[in-house]
Each structure stands twice: as C-alpha cells, then as structure tokens.
Amino acid sequence: MLAPQPTEFARRTAEIIVSFEISEDDSDEDDEDWGASTYSSLEVSDPRYLEHLAQNAGFQTAFTGHLPFA
C-alpha cells in the first residue's frame, strides 16, 4: 500500500482541475437511503482526463465536494 501524499495530490489536482461546481438538486425526490442528488460540472486542463467518462452520462459516487487540501 502506498503512503498518502496529500501535498502531491493537491499539486497534481490543481494542475488537472481548472474549475468545478457542485449544486444540490432542488427536486423533492431525495431518496433517504441514497441521500441528496446533485449536479456537478467539471472543467479539466486536458480533455483526456475525462475520456473514461465519455460513454456515461451519469454515475453514483460518495464524493461530497470536500477535498482535503493541505
């Protein structure tokens, strides 16, 4: 297992992610088992960073938008 490198992670993330926005879905359809739905927008410095998502319009994740920057 690799040792965490939060400083390196923050540096590389800043090079890749140009901007992002996360907003909560306003609908009343929140599922108690899954939590709130959100919309997210992500701009990266090179489109190749998102090529693996080209076939998927949506996905589920536990990402909260809170990044552990050192």
N, C-alpha and C positions, 0 to 999 in steps of 0.2 A: 504494500500500500504506500502510495506517495504521501509525503508530508505536505500539509496545506501551505500555500504560498500566497497569502492574501494581498500582499503588495504587488506581486507579479500579476495576479488575477485582476486587480484594479487597473493596472497599467495596460494590460492587453485588452481588457473590456473597453477602456476609454478609446483605444485605437480602432476598435471594431464598431461599437455602437455610437452613431452620430447623434441620434435622438430617440426617445421613446415616450409614449404616453399611454397610461392605463386609466380607463374610466369605467365605473360600475354601470351595469345595465340597469336602466330605470324601471324595467317591467316588474310586475308583481309576481313573476313566475319563479322566484328563487326557490330552489329545492333544499329543504332542510338537511338532507343527507349530503349534498354536494356543496352547499354554500352559494354565495352570490356569483352571478355571471358577470364577466367584464368584457370590454372591448379593448384591444391593445393595438398600438401602431408602433412599428419599429423601423428605423432607418439605419442602415449599416453603410460602412465606408466602401464596401465592395459587394455586389450582388451575390457573389459566390458563397458568402456566409449564410445565405438563406436558400440556396438551391435545394437543399434537402426538404424544404417545406413547400416547394412548388406544386406538388400534387395534392396537398392537403389545405383545404380552406379553413378548417377549424381543428382544434385539439383541446384536450383537457390537461391541465397542469396544476401543481400545487404552488406555483410561483405567486408570490404576493406583491411583487414590485419593490420589496425592500431588499436592497443589496448591501452586503457587509463591507463597505469601503473602509479601508484602514486610514 
